[in-house]
Amino acid sequence: MQENINYEKAVAELEEIARKMENDQLDIDSLTLQLKRAQQLIRLCKDKLTKTDEEIKKILEQQ
């Protein structure tokens, strides 16, 4: 799953999903879909953070 969404938008979408869950705004069908979406977003954020961390380490090693 390679999605063209930046980290900040992914986090904002995750926060929106969490808010809806906390406020019981999702029916059971929507809840399942939103949980799957949250899982995708978490994976995307984790991948972006890992890649950024690796790039920073490479930059620091060059100095």
C-alpha positions as CSV (number, residue, x, y, z in Angstrom):
1,M,0.0,0.0,0.0
2,Q,1.8,3.1,-1.2
3,E,-0.4,6.0,-0.7
4,N,0.4,9.6,-1.6
5,I,-0.5,11.2,1.7
6,N,1.8,13.2,3.9
7,Y,2.5,12.3,7.5
8,E,0.6,15.3,8.9
9,K,-2.6,14.4,6.9
10,A,-2.3,10.8,8.0
11,V,-2.1,11.8,11.7
12,A,-5.0,14.2,11.3
13,E,-7.1,11.4,9.8
14,L,-6.1,9.1,12.6
15,E,-7.1,11.7,15.1
16,E,-10.5,12.1,13.4
17,I,-11.1,8.4,13.5
18,A,-10.2,8.3,17.2
19,R,-12.5,11.2,17.9
20,K,-15.4,9.5,16.2
21,M,-14.8,6.3,18.0
22,E,-14.6,8.1,21.4
23,N,-17.9,9.8,20.7
24,D,-19.7,6.7,19.5
25,Q,-20.3,8.2,16.1
26,L,-19.6,5.0,14.1
27,D,-22.0,2.1,13.6
28,I,-20.6,-1.4,13.5
29,D,-20.0,-1.4,9.7
30,S,-18.3,2.0,9.7
31,L,-16.3,1.0,12.8
32,T,-14.8,-2.0,10.9
33,L,-13.9,0.1,7.9
34,Q,-12.5,2.9,10.0
35,L,-10.3,0.4,12.0
36,K,-9.0,-1.0,8.8
37,R,-8.2,2.5,7.6
38,A,-6.5,3.4,10.9
39,Q,-4.4,0.3,10.5
40,Q,-3.3,1.5,7.0
41,L,-2.5,5.0,8.3
42,I,-0.5,3.7,11.3
43,R,1.6,1.5,8.9
44,L,2.1,4.5,6.6
45,C,3.2,6.8,9.5
46,K,5.5,4.1,10.9
47,D,7.1,3.6,7.4
48,K,7.6,7.4,7.0
49,L,9.1,7.7,10.4
50,T,11.5,4.8,9.8
51,K,12.6,6.2,6.4
52,T,13.1,9.7,7.9
53,D,15.2,8.2,10.8
54,E,17.3,6.3,8.3
55,E,17.9,9.4,6.2
56,I,18.9,11.4,9.3
57,K,21.3,8.7,10.4
58,K,23.0,8.7,6.9
59,I,23.3,12.5,7.0
60,L,24.9,12.5,10.4
61,E,27.3,9.7,9.5
62,Q,28.6,11.8,6.6
63,Q,29.7,14.6,8.9
